[in-house]
Structure formats: structure tokens, C-alpha cells
Amino acid sequence: MVTTIRARLAQLIWLLAALAALVLAVGALLIALDANRSNSLVDLVLRTADYIDLDIFSRRDGIKQFTGDGAQVKNALFNWGLGAIAYLIVGRLLDRIIKP
């Protein structure tokens, strides 16, 4: 019983981490492609990615800030890309720790 609960919890944590990484990656792609931000789906993805980045990997004030031409795209790709990688690493570590 406990083994099953731990296995399901590990799967859930890994799924949430993978979804967070996916949202950050799709958000960075939408910025890079200069998607229509007045579209409600694009806006939802970007707002969700802004929330998921925890202000550590923020595209506006993240780990690395670029200036000049294409700075917004570079910031999103770099910071949200790092955030996606961090979510995948932490999610996998937690999965391995929790799984029986």
C-alpha cells in the first residue's frame, strides 16, 4: 500500500515537473516566434510561464539579461530554457528519491 502511494506520488511529481518545463519551453518558443500576444491561448501560456519561472528564471529579470537587438528573445530562451532544465532535473531527483 505504502509502496503504491510512493510510486504514484513520484509519478505525479515527475509529471508536474515535465509539464512546467514544457510550458516554459513553449513560452520561450512563442516569444522567439513573435506570436500574437492578443491571442488568448498565447497570453495564457505566457502568463503561466511567468508564474512558473518563480522570478528566478524570469525573462524580464532573470539569471542573465541581454541587451540590444533581440534581447527579449534571448532573455526568454536563455532564462526559461534554464528554468525548464532545472524543473526536469529537480523533478527527476525527487522522483528517484520518493520512488520505492
C-alpha positions in Angstrom: 0.0 0.0 0.0 2.7 2.5 1.0 4.8 1.4 -2.0 2.0 2.1 -4.3 1.3 5.6 -2.8 5.0 6.5 -3.1 5.2 5.3 -6.7 2.1 7.3 -7.6 3.4 10.4 -5.8 6.7 10.1 -7.6 4.9 9.8 -11.0 2.8 12.9 -10.1 5.8 15.0 -9.2 7.6 14.0 -12.3 4.6 14.8 -14.5 4.2 18.2 -12.9 7.9 19.0 -13.4 7.7 17.9 -17.0 4.6 20.0 -17.6 6.3 23.0 -16.0 9.3 22.5 -18.3 7.0 22.2 -21.3 5.2 25.4 -20.5 8.5 27.3 -20.1 9.8 25.8 -23.4 6.6 26.6 -25.3 6.6 30.1 -23.8 10.1 30.7 -25.0 9.2 29.4 -28.4 6.2 31.8 -28.6 8.4 34.7 -27.7 11.0 33.7 -30.3 8.3 33.3 -33.0 6.8 36.7 -32.0 3.4 35.1 -31.5 0.3 37.2 -31.4 0.0 38.2 -27.7 -3.5 39.3 -28.0 -4.5 35.7 -28.7 -5.9 34.3 -25.5 -4.1 30.9 -25.8 -0.7 32.6 -26.3 -1.5 35.0 -23.4 -2.4 32.1 -21.2 0.9 30.2 -21.9 3.0 33.3 -21.4 1.3 34.3 -18.1 1.6 30.7 -16.9 5.3 30.6 -17.8 5.8 33.9 -16.0 4.2 32.4 -12.9 6.1 29.1 -13.2 9.5 30.7 -13.5 9.3 31.7 -9.8 11.1 35.0 -10.6 14.4 33.1 -10.6 14.3 32.4 -14.3 12.3 35.4 -15.2 12.6 36.6 -18.8 12.5 40.2 -17.5 14.8 40.0 -14.6 16.3 36.5 -14.6 19.7 35.0 -14.2 21.1 36.6 -17.4 19.9 39.7 -19.0 20.8 40.5 -22.6 20.6 44.0 -24.2 20.5 45.2 -27.7 18.8 43.7 -30.7 16.7 40.6 -29.9 17.2 41.0 -26.2 13.7 39.9 -25.4 14.0 36.7 -27.4 17.4 35.9 -25.9 16.2 36.6 -22.4 13.2 34.3 -22.8 15.2 31.5 -24.5 18.1 31.6 -22.0 16.2 32.1 -18.7 13.2 30.0 -19.5 15.4 27.3 -21.0 17.4 27.2 -17.8 14.2 27.0 -15.9 12.9 24.1 -17.9 16.2 22.2 -17.4 16.0 22.9 -13.7 12.5 21.7 -13.4 13.4 18.5 -15.2 16.5 17.9 -13.0 14.7 18.6 -9.8 11.6 16.6 -10.9 13.8 13.6 -11.8 15.7 13.8 -8.5 12.5 13.9 -6.5 11.1 11.0 -8.5 14.2 8.9 -7.7 14.1 9.8 -4.0 10.4 9.2 -3.5 10.0 6.1 -5.7 10.4 2.9 -3.6 
